Amino acid sequence: MKLAKKSWTILLLVVMLSTLLIACGKTNENNDNNNTPSSVEGSTTPNQENNSLDGSQQGEGASADPVTITVAFPWGEEIFNNRFKEIDEKLPNIDIKMVACECKSTSLQELFASGINPDIIFPNYGISHVESLDIIHPLDDLAKSNNFDVDTLNPGLVSYIRSLDSEGRLIGIPDGTGYTSLFYNKEIFDLFGEPYPTEKMTWDQAFDLARKMTGQRNGVSYLGLELGGRGNVGDGAAVPLKELAVNRTDPNTGEVLITKDPAFSKYLELMKKYYSIPGVRSEEAKNSDLFGKKQAAMTVNWTAYFVGGNPFEDVEYLKNNIAMLPVPVWADQPNIGPALGTTPMIISNLSEHKAEAFSVLKEYVSVANQTKISKSMASGPVLTEVADQYGSDIENYVGQDVTSVFKLTPATYKGRQSLWDQYVNLDLAKFADSDMNIQEFLRVIKEEAETAITEAKTQNAKK
């Protein structure tokens, strides 16, 4: 039961009693509130004060009356409850309610038109959908007034969020992130007689090793390195480019930069080397998880690759034969890993309860809540303080060096990240399967992007 909810019976008695009895009644009421536990399991402890709220620690400007905080959430009630139910219980003066919303600009406008103004928004399809509506409330001042130390958050995620804003403001609190790792199969390495890969292996070294590990043994065809499956043109194949953290377009004008910035030629030269390995674009590679079928010696994949299940269907095989390392790196930046992304949890400037909404986000990134998230690998941790707990509750990761993902420093964008980048599709499948040279390919992509950006600008002008 929320502490601030009062019985109507008590209220009537208060009205009817004498002044002396009223005074006594108020004294008893204050005693009841003071006797309420100020913390519950997993909530505030002395060394967590800046990152967690209990009932007596509402943010500056917060209402003393019960408040409902609505959250525009795109991923369904089950996930919402998993993330916010415990937080709701820890904040006795706040009720947290979900509003189902795709969180694109159109669906948000439909909510507003129906009289619903969510306090917190999860812009799952990109910040542009919220930015175009001019409803973002920057959080730097709220963080200060609520004694929240932004430096406790993963600096790579904070940098990412600030890079989304033209003024570098903190426009949201990071929801979480996804990490990538290099997994390798010792059994296949032993079969080919090659030494196991090591930390800080460069991409060139990884691709040279992949070529050596590609071939047939005992009638089985093996691929040396799989980049995340899907024909090796998906998320895993984007990791080398994420390590460069470059804009595809000018954030202010939308000018397409891929033919001017040498980083894109550098990246495609590398990928050309990879796609020249036999079997990388085979039909089997396009339609199978070769690493899970024990036919790929290495894979660059999401660190949470084994959370949904064990593709080997044998815990002992996974434990004895599969190991993980940081992803390969560029030779000229050996300590830099891929830039991190996140969904910034935004407070709407239409909210009438911004302080309470910030209390919810502050509890979301508390040590207790982030430890729970980190252990279950529901997301990459937002707090560096709990990084050593990442994946500790997942059986498939017992004995694995999961924290190896934190050994590289995430790349950061220089200045503002361009929202026009979404219109530049570096189609790796087209690149891998065509005879175009790199400059020709970049020119084609540039022309397609320019058309898409012009159309987007026209549509925005009509709104």
N, C-alpha and C positions, 0 to 999 in steps of 0.2 A: 504494500500500500504506500503511495506517495505521502511524504510527511506533511505537505502543505494542505492536504485535503481535510476539511473539517466537517464534523457532523452537524447537520441542521438542528438536531435536538439540543446539542450543546449551545448553539447560537441562540435558540429561543430561551433557554435557561438564563443565559447571560443577560438578555434583554429584560427578563423578569426579575432578576435578583437585585438586591440593594447594592449601593455603591461599594460597601465593604465586601460583599460577596463577589462583586465583579473584580475587585482588586485581587482577591484571593484566587479567583478563577484564572486571571491572567498570569499570576505567579505559577500556578500549577501547569499552565500551558507552556510557559517558558521552560520549566523543569522537564516536561516531556520532550521538548525539542533538544535540550541539552543532553538528555540521557540517550538519545538516539545514537547508535554506533557511528562514529565519524569515518569509519572505513570498513570495507568488507573484503573478503578474500581476493587478493590480487589488486587492491586499489592502493591509495596513497600511502607511501612510507616516507620517512624523513628525507631520504635521498632521491625521492621522486617528486617533490613538491612542485617543481616547475613544469612537470609533464602530466599531472593527473589532478582531477578534481573530485572531491566528495561533496556531500550536501552542504557543507559550510564554506566551500571554496568557490562560489560562483564568481564569474569574471566581473570586472568593473562595469557598472551600468546594467547588470543583470537584475531582472525583476524578482521580488520576493514572493510573488504569486506564482501559481502553477502556470507553466508555459508549454505549449506544444510546438515542437520543432519539426517541420516537414522536410523530407529529403526526397528530391527528384532522383529516382534510382532506376537504372536500365536493366538490371540483371536478375530481377525476380525476387519474390518474397523470401524464399529459402535462404538465398545468399545474404539478403538484407538482414534477416534475423540473426544469421550466423555472425554478422559483423557488428550489429548494433543492439541486440537484445541485452547483452551484459552491460553495455554502456548505459542503456536506458535504466537499468536497475541501479546503477551506481550514482546516477544523477537524480536525487529524489524530487527535485522541483521541476523536472523536465520530462515531458512525454515525447518520445521520438516516433514519428509516424512516416511510413513510406508512401510516396506518390509514384505510381508506375509511370515512367516516362522514358522515351527513347533518348531524350536530351539532345535532339537536333533542334535547330532554331524553330522549325515549324511546330514540332510537338510542344516545345516550351511556350510558344505564343498561344497555342490552343489551351494550355493550362492557365495562362494569364487571363485569356478571354473568358474562361469558366469561373474566374474569381479565385483561383488558387495561385498563391505566390510562394513557391517553395523557398525555405530559408537556405538550404544547402542543395547544390546541384552537382551531379557527377557527369561531366561532359564527355561521355564515352566516345563520341565520334569526332572529337577534336575541339580545341578551345575556340575556334573560329565561330562555331554555332552559338556560343555564349557571348563572345566579344562583339559580334554583329548586333546584338540586342542591347548592348551598353548596360549590362546589369551586374558587372563584376565589382565587388567591394574589396579593395586591396587590404591585406591583413597585417602589414608591418606595424601599424599603430595599435591594432587590437592585440597583437602579440606582446607589445611593450606594456600596454595597460593591464594585461592579464599575467604579467611576469612569466611569459613563455620564452624560453631560450631557443631561438631558431637554430642555433649552432648545434643543438643536440640531434637535429635531423641529418640524414645522409646528405653531405654537401653536394654530391652529384645530382640528387633529386631536386634540391633547392635551386641549384644552378640551372637545371632544366626548366623549372617553373618560371624563374626570373627571365630566362631567355625567351619566353613566350610573350613577354610584355614589352612594349616600346620604351617604357621608362625603367625597366628592370625591377619592378615591384613584385612582392610576393603576392600573387593573385590567387593562391590556393595552397592547401596543405596536401602533401603527396599521399595518395591512397596506398601506394605500394609500387613494386616494380618487378620486372622479370630479368633474371640473369641468364647468361649462356655459359656453357662449359664445353670442354673437349673430353669426350668419353672414348676410351679405347679398350679393345678386347685382347687380353694377353694371349689367349689361346691362338688367335690368328697370327699375332706377331711371332709366337713360337713356331707356328707352322711355316712361316716364311723366313724364319731365322734372322729377323731384324730386331735391333734393340728397341725397348719401349720408348715412347716419346717423353720429353722432359718439359719442365716449366720454361716459359719465355721462348718457346720455339717460334721462329718467324713463319710467316705465311709461305714464303719461298721454301723453307725447310719442310714445312708440312706437306706442301704439294709435291716436292721431290720424293718425300717418304711415301706419299700416297701412290705415286707412280710405281715405286718399287713393290708396293703391297697389292697392286692390281694384277690379277691373272688367275690362272686355274691351278688348283691343287686337289688331287684325288677326285677329279671330275666335277668339282664345284667351282663356280666363278666367283671371285672375290673383288670387291672394290676397296681401294685403299682408304678413301676418305669420303664420307657422305656429309653434305652440308644441309642437315636438317630434313632430308627427305624431299618429297614432291619434285623429283627430278632435279634437285640441287639448285633451284632458282628462288627459294623462299627465304624465310627468316635467317637461316644459317648462312646463306650466301650474302646476306646484307651486313654481316658482322664486320668484315674488313672496312666497309664504307662508314659504318657507325664509329669505328675507331678514329676516323678522320674528322667527324663532326663538322661537316661543311654544309652550308646552305646551297640549295639548287637554284634559288632565285634571290633577287634583291628584296629584302623584307619591306621596303618602302614603295618600290615601283613595280615589282613583279617581274622585272627583267630576268630572263632565263640565263643562268651563268655557267651551265655545264660545259659549254665549249670554250669558256674563258678560264675557268679555274682548273689548273693542272691536276688537282686531286682526283677528278673524275676519269681522266685518261690513265692516271696511275692505278686507280682501282680496276678499271677494265682491262688493263694490261695484265694485272694479276689474275683476274678471272678468266682471261683468254688462256692463260697457262693451265688453269684448272680444267677448263672445258675441253682441253686437248687430250686429257687422260681418257683412254678407251673405257666405255661403259658408263661414264658420268651421266650421259643423256639417253641411256638405253630405256626401253619400255619398262623393264623391270625396275629400274631406278626411279622412273616416273610414278610407278604404281605401288611400290613396296617400301617398307621400312627395312632396308637391307641390314642395318646394324642390328635391329631386333631379330632378324632372321639369321644372325650369325654369318652374314655374307659381306659385311663391311668391317674393316679393321678399326676405323675411327669414325666418329661423327661429331660435328659441332651442332649442338642442340640446346634447347632450353634446359637450364639446370634442373627444373622440375620434371624432366623427361619421364622419370619412373614413378611419379606421384600417382598417376592414373592407373598404374598396373606394371607388372613385370613382363616385358615381351618375351623373356626367356622361359617364363612359367616355372622357374626353378630358382629359389632364393639362394641356394648354395652356389649355383653357377654364377649368378650375378655377383655374389660376395667374393668368389674365388678368382673370377676371370675379368671382371669389369672394374676399371679404375677411372678416375676423373682428374682433370687438370684445368688450369686457366686456358682460355682460348688462345690461339696463336696471335702474334703481334707483328707490327711493322718493324723492320730492322732499325729504322731511324727514330722510333719512339717505343723502345722495348718495355716500358713500364705502363703504357697506356692501353686500357681496355675499351670496349665499346661504350658510347654514350648511353646513359640510362634514360628510360622514358617512364612516365607515370601519368595517371589521371589525376589532375589537381582537383581536390574537393573544394568547391567554390562557395563562398557566402554571397548571396544575392544582395545587391544594394536596395532591393525592394523589401527585404526582410525587416520586420518590426522588432525582431529579437536577435540582433547581431551578436550581442555579448553571450547570450545563451547558446547560439549556434556555434560560436567559437569554443564554448565550454565542451560541446559535443566533439568537435574536432580535436581539441586538446586531449580529451580522454581517449580518443581513437589512437593517438600516437603516444599514449602513456607506455611506460616500460611494461606494465602488466599486460596490456592488450597486445602490444607488439611482440612480446614474448610468446603469447599464444599463437599469433599469426605466423611467427617465424618457425616455431617448432613444427607446426602442421604443414608448413610450406605452402600455405594458402596464397602467399605472396612473398616477394622479397622484402625483407624488413626495411622499415623507414628509419629506424634508429640504429646507428652504428653500435650502440651499447649492447644490443641483443644479437648481433651478427653471429656470435659463436653458438647460438641456439638453432640456427637455420637447419631445418630438416631433421632435428634430433628425435622427433617422434615418429618418423617414417621408417618402417622396417627395411624398405628397399635401399635405404641410404646408410644402414648400419655399417661402420667400418670405412665408409667413403670420406674423402677429404672434401666435404661440401664447402667448407669455408675457403677453399682455394679460389672461389669466385671473387673474394675480397682482396686478393693479392695484387690485382691490377688497379690503377687509378682510372676511373671512368673519364673518357674524353669529354670535354665541355665545348659548347658553342661559343665562338667569339662574337659577342654582341647579341643582337636579337635573332631568334630563330624565325625563319620566314614562313608565314602561314600560306604563302603561294606555292610552297614546295609540294603540297598535296596534288597539284596539277601536273607534276613532272613525273611521269612513269618510266623509270629506268627498267624496261622490260627485259629481264635477263634471259627469259626463254627465247625471245626474239634475237637477242644478241648471240646466245649460244648456238642457235640453230641456223643462223643466216651466214652468208659469206661477206657481210659488210665489214669493212675495217672500222677501227674505233672511231675515227673522226667522222666518217660517214654516218655511223650509228648515232653518235651524239647530235649531229645536225638534224637527223630525222626526228629524234626525240624532242629536240629543241623546238622544231616547227610544230609538232603536235601539241607541245606544252603551251606555246604562244597562243595557239588557237583556243585552247581550253581556258587559259587565263583571260583572254579578251572576252570570251563568252561569260565567264564568271563576273568580270567587272561590269559588263552590260546588265547582267541580272541584278547585281548589287545596286546599280544606279537606279533601277526601276523600283526598288523597294522603298 
